[in-house]
Amino acid sequence: MVRRVLLCLVCLVGSSAGLGVAQDSSVFVLPERTPAPAFSLPDLSGRPVSSEAFGGKIVILSFGATWCTTCTTELKSLENLQARFPKDLLVYFVAIDGRGEKDVKPFMEKNGHSLPTLIDPRMAVAREHGIRWIPVTLVVDRQGMVVGRAIGPREWDGKEALELVKSLMKR
């Protein structure tokens, strides 16, 4: 419960910077070069999704929660980004909601979101990836290296995101 309250406060502070999807710095993603830890998480149907299946693809992992307004403002733009690059890119919303699928599935259905979603209610995978607040989005290259980290909401279907993905596709 304390963890959820702290995360909620972080989301509220982040959302007070502006309404809608905004960027909290002039840098779209912070450059990084660390190996992405392997993981397996269930999707909304309960089927396990393993990061080993990501080989050769660029992967966007958006860590957030359905109760975090700042997190959910990104979902539509993440869906749009996935639609732009269906063969080379995998985009996932990694939901850390404490009740897992019981909260996440109805939220996604009610709001018409089709973004592939993984459930991490104990934040085990989030912690392995160094996630301490939300939203945080990781960009993983084709070799399984985290090459960027966006702290706070972003417009994932905007110019900066498209340029980032296109540059990773050339590698």
C-alpha positions as CSV (number, residue, x, y, z in Angstrom):
1,M,0.0,0.0,0.0
2,V,2.8,2.4,0.8
3,R,4.5,1.6,-2.5
4,R,1.2,2.4,-4.4
5,V,0.8,5.7,-2.5
6,L,4.4,6.8,-3.3
7,L,4.0,5.9,-6.9
8,C,0.7,7.8,-7.0
9,L,2.4,10.9,-5.6
10,V,5.1,10.6,-8.2
11,C,2.5,10.4,-10.9
12,L,0.7,13.4,-9.5
13,V,3.8,15.5,-9.3
14,G,4.7,14.5,-12.8
15,S,1.3,15.3,-14.1
16,S,1.3,18.7,-12.5
17,A,4.0,19.8,-14.9
18,G,1.3,19.9,-17.7
19,L,-1.8,18.3,-18.9
20,G,-1.8,15.6,-21.6
21,V,1.3,14.0,-22.9
22,A,4.2,16.3,-22.3
23,Q,7.9,16.0,-22.1
24,D,9.7,17.0,-18.9
25,S,13.0,17.8,-20.6
26,S,14.4,18.8,-24.0
27,V,16.0,15.3,-24.2
28,F,13.5,12.8,-25.7
29,V,15.3,9.7,-24.2
30,L,18.3,9.5,-22.0
31,P,21.0,7.5,-23.8
32,E,21.9,4.3,-22.1
33,R,23.8,1.2,-23.1
34,T,23.0,-1.7,-20.7
35,P,21.9,-5.3,-21.3
36,A,18.2,-5.7,-20.9
37,P,17.5,-8.3,-18.2
38,A,15.7,-11.4,-19.5
39,F,12.1,-11.8,-18.2
40,S,8.8,-13.6,-18.6
41,L,5.5,-11.9,-17.7
42,P,1.9,-12.9,-18.4
43,D,-0.2,-10.9,-21.0
44,L,-3.8,-10.0,-20.4
45,S,-4.8,-13.5,-21.4
46,G,-2.5,-15.1,-18.9
47,R,-0.1,-16.4,-21.5
48,P,3.6,-15.9,-20.6
49,V,5.6,-13.6,-22.8
50,S,9.3,-14.1,-22.7
51,S,11.8,-11.4,-23.6
52,E,13.7,-14.1,-25.4
53,A,11.1,-13.9,-28.1
54,F,12.1,-10.3,-28.8
55,G,15.3,-11.3,-30.6
56,G,16.0,-9.1,-33.7
57,K,13.2,-6.6,-32.9
58,I,13.3,-3.1,-31.5
59,V,11.3,-3.2,-28.3
60,I,9.6,-0.3,-26.4
61,L,8.6,-1.2,-22.8
62,S,6.4,1.4,-21.2
63,F,6.2,0.8,-17.4
64,G,3.1,2.3,-15.8
65,A,-0.2,1.7,-14.1
66,T,-3.8,2.2,-15.0
67,W,-4.4,4.4,-12.0
68,C,-1.6,6.8,-13.1
69,T,-3.1,9.4,-15.4
70,T,0.3,10.4,-16.6
71,C,1.0,6.8,-17.6
72,T,-2.2,6.3,-19.5
73,T,-1.9,9.5,-21.5
74,E,0.9,7.7,-23.5
75,L,-1.1,4.6,-24.5
76,K,-2.6,5.9,-27.7
77,S,0.6,7.3,-29.0
78,L,2.4,4.0,-28.2
79,E,-0.3,2.2,-30.2
80,N,0.2,4.6,-33.1
81,L,4.0,4.0,-33.0
82,Q,3.5,0.3,-33.1
83,A,1.2,0.7,-36.1
84,R,3.8,2.7,-37.9
85,F,6.4,-0.1,-37.6
86,P,4.6,-3.4,-37.4
87,K,7.4,-5.7,-38.6
88,D,10.4,-4.2,-36.8
89,L,9.0,-3.0,-33.5
90,L,7.3,-4.5,-30.5
91,V,5.6,-2.1,-28.1
92,Y,4.3,-3.2,-24.7
93,F,2.6,-1.5,-21.8
94,V,4.0,-3.2,-18.6
95,A,1.3,-2.6,-16.0
96,I,2.4,-2.6,-12.4
97,D,-1.1,-2.5,-11.0
98,G,-1.2,-4.3,-7.7
99,R,-4.3,-6.4,-8.6
100,G,-2.8,-7.2,-11.9
101,E,-5.1,-8.4,-14.7
102,K,-8.2,-7.7,-12.5
103,D,-7.7,-4.0,-12.9
104,V,-5.8,-3.7,-16.1
105,K,-7.9,-5.8,-18.5
106,P,-11.2,-3.9,-17.8
107,F,-9.4,-0.6,-18.0
108,M,-7.9,-1.4,-21.4
109,E,-11.2,-2.7,-22.7
110,K,-13.2,0.2,-21.4
111,N,-10.9,2.8,-23.0
112,G,-10.5,0.9,-26.3
113,H,-6.7,0.3,-26.0
114,S,-5.3,-2.5,-28.1
115,L,-1.7,-2.2,-27.0
116,P,-0.1,-5.5,-26.0
117,T,0.0,-5.5,-22.2
118,L,2.1,-7.4,-19.7
119,I,1.3,-7.7,-16.0
120,D,4.0,-7.1,-13.4
121,P,2.0,-6.5,-10.1
122,R,4.9,-7.2,-7.8
123,M,7.2,-4.9,-9.9
124,A,9.8,-7.7,-10.1
125,V,10.6,-6.9,-13.8
126,A,10.3,-3.2,-13.2
127,R,12.9,-3.4,-10.4
128,E,15.2,-5.5,-12.5
129,H,15.1,-2.7,-15.1
130,G,15.8,0.0,-12.5
131,I,12.3,1.4,-12.6
132,R,11.8,3.5,-9.5
133,W,8.8,5.7,-10.6
134,I,6.3,5.8,-13.4
135,P,5.9,6.3,-16.3
136,V,9.3,5.2,-17.5
137,T,9.8,3.8,-21.0
138,L,12.7,1.7,-22.1
139,V,14.0,1.5,-25.7
140,V,15.7,-1.8,-26.4
141,D,17.7,-2.4,-29.6
142,R,17.8,-5.5,-31.8
143,Q,20.7,-6.9,-29.8
144,G,18.9,-6.7,-26.5
145,M,20.6,-3.6,-25.2
146,V,18.7,-0.8,-23.4
147,V,19.7,2.2,-25.5
148,G,17.3,4.8,-24.1
149,R,15.2,5.6,-21.1
150,A,12.3,8.1,-21.1
151,I,11.4,9.3,-17.7
152,G,7.9,10.9,-17.7
153,P,5.4,10.9,-20.5
154,R,6.3,11.3,-24.2
155,E,4.5,11.6,-27.5
156,W,5.5,8.3,-28.9
157,D,4.0,9.0,-32.3
158,G,5.8,12.3,-32.6
159,K,8.9,13.4,-34.6
160,E,11.5,12.4,-32.0
161,A,10.1,8.9,-31.5
162,L,9.9,8.2,-35.2
163,E,13.4,9.4,-35.7
164,L,14.7,7.3,-32.8
165,V,13.0,4.1,-34.2
166,K,14.2,4.8,-37.7
167,S,17.8,5.3,-36.5
168,L,17.6,2.0,-34.6
169,M,16.2,0.2,-37.7
170,K,19.4,1.2,-39.6
171,R,21.7,-0.6,-37.1
